[in-house]
Amino acid sequence: MSGLIGKKIGMTNIFNTNGDVIPVTVIQAGPCVVANIRTAQKDGYEALQLGFGEVKEKHLNKPLKGYFNKNGVEPKKVLIEFKGFNVSEFKIGDLLDCSIFNEGDVIKVKAKSKGKGFQGVVKRHGFGGIGMTTHGQSDRVRAPGSIGGSSFPSRVFKGQRMAGRMGYANTTIRNLKIVKVEKENNLIFVKGAIPGANNSIVKLIKN
């Protein structure tokens, strides 16, 4: 599946031809440079490795510096491989922009969700708490309650829903419709919300 690397700009509203308000997420889709080409003969599969985002060379480690110098491309902040391209039509150094997308296309977006930090079971799993603060009970309202039996099985089962770190996980949203493309600014407007905070990196994949 072909696609691009992008950056989430934020959310806004636009109007369609009928005057209806459509909530959209604005994404900067590219431009991405072809940093490397994977071939079936050499790598066992075909894919394009795309680079996105500017980064100063002093912020790269030596292996990455050598990698970019060897391929003759400017250092990029993010490298992601995409299958689905006809690799014979590209060469290292080519640029891809949002012109590969059209209005009405349906895509899926992969990104890191917003990190929420350490959260209790009420926020993390939707627990209802264990009751009112009556009969001297004052600090158990948002507690998880019992997490296992004492005499049997005398342990806590794996997978028990408990408090812990919430968010900042790889998340995929499918069947998102592109309602507008601004090719001159490399912007696409996707109906609905996508994962991640503003200015976070997203992976756009064509269905």
Residue pairs with C-beta under 8 A, 6 or more apart in sequence:
1 82
1 83
1 84
1 205
1 206
1 207
2 82
2 83
2 84
2 85
2 100
2 205
2 206
3 82
3 84
3 107
3 203
3 204
3 205
3 206
4 29
4 30
4 32
4 50
4 52
4 82
4 96
4 97
4 98
4 100
4 101
4 204
5 30
5 32
5 50
5 51
5 52
5 53
5 78
5 80
5 201
5 202
5 203
5 204
6 27
6 28
6 29
6 30
6 52
6 188
6 201
6 202
6 203
6 204
7 27
7 28
7 52
7 53
7 199
7 200
7 201
7 202
8 25
8 26
8 27
8 111
8 194
8 196
8 197
8 198
8 199
8 200
8 202
9 25
9 26
9 27
9 28
9 187
9 198
9 199
10 25
10 26
10 198
11 23
11 24
11 25
11 26
11 193
12 23
12 24
12 26
13 21
13 22
13 23
13 24
14 21
14 22
14 24
14 179
14 180
14 189
15 21
15 22
16 22
16 179
22 179
22 191
23 191
23 192
23 193
24 179
24 180
24 189
24 190
24 191
24 192
25 189
25 190
25 192
25 193
25 194
26 187
26 188
26 189
27 109
27 187
27 188
27 189
27 190
27 194
27 202
27 204
28 185
28 186
28 187
29 97
29 98
29 101
29 186
29 187
29 188
29 204
30 52
30 95
30 96
30 97
30 98
30 186
31 52
31 95
31 96
31 97
31 186
32 50
32 51
32 52
32 95
32 96
32 97
33 50
33 51
33 52
33 73
33 74
33 76
33 93
33 94
33 95
33 96
34 48
34 49
34 50
34 51
34 73
34 90
34 91
34 92
34 93
34 94
34 95
34 96
35 49
35 50
35 51
35 68
35 71
35 73
35 76
35 79
35 92
36 48
36 49
36 71
36 92
37 47
37 48
37 49
37 87
37 90
37 91
37 92
38 45
38 46
38 47
38 48
38 49
38 81
38 87
39 46
39 87
40 46
45 83
46 83
46 85
46 87
47 81
47 82
47 83
47 85
47 87
48 81
48 82
48 85
48 87
48 90
49 79
49 80
49 81
50 79
50 80
50 81
50 82
50 96
51 73
51 76
51 77
51 78
51 79
52 76
52 77
52 78
52 80
52 201
53 76
53 77
53 78
53 201
54 74
54 75
54 76
54 77
55 75
55 76
55 77
56 75
57 65
57 75
60 68
60 75
64 75
65 75
68 74
68 75
68 76
71 92
71 93
72 92
72 93
73 92
73 93
77 201
78 201
80 203
82 205
84 206
97 183
97 186
98 181
98 182
98 183
98 186
98 187
98 188
99 181
99 183
100 206
101 107
101 178
101 181
101 188
101 204
101 206
102 178
102 181
103 178
103 179
103 180
103 181
104 177
104 178
105 177
105 178
105 206
105 207
106 175
106 176
106 177
106 178
106 207
107 176
107 178
107 190
107 204
107 205
107 206
107 207
108 172
108 173
108 174
108 175
108 176
108 205
108 207
109 172
109 173
109 176
109 190
109 194
109 195
109 202
109 203
109 204
109 205
110 170
110 171
110 172
110 202
110 203
110 205
111 170
111 171
111 194
111 195
111 196
111 200
111 201
111 202
111 203
112 168
112 169
112 170
112 171
112 195
112 196
112 200
112 201
113 167
113 168
113 169
113 171
113 195
113 196
114 167
114 168
114 195
114 196
114 197
115 165
115 166
115 167
115 168
116 123
116 124
116 165
116 166
116 167
116 168
117 165
117 166
117 167
118 163
118 164
118 165
118 166
119 163
119 164
119 165
119 166
120 142
120 144
120 163
121 127
121 142
121 143
121 144
121 161
121 162
121 163
122 128
122 129
122 142
123 166
124 161
124 163
124 164
124 166
125 161
127 142
127 144
127 145
127 161
129 140
129 141
129 142
129 143
130 140
130 141
130 143
130 144
130 145
131 137
131 140
131 141
132 141
133 140
133 141
144 161
144 162
144 163
147 156
147 160
147 162
148 155
148 156
148 157
148 160
171 195
171 196
173 192
173 193
173 194
173 195
175 207
176 190
176 191
176 192
176 194
177 190
177 191
178 188
178 189
178 190
178 191
179 189
179 190
179 191
180 188
180 189
181 187
181 188
181 189
182 188
182 189
188 204
194 202
195 202
196 202
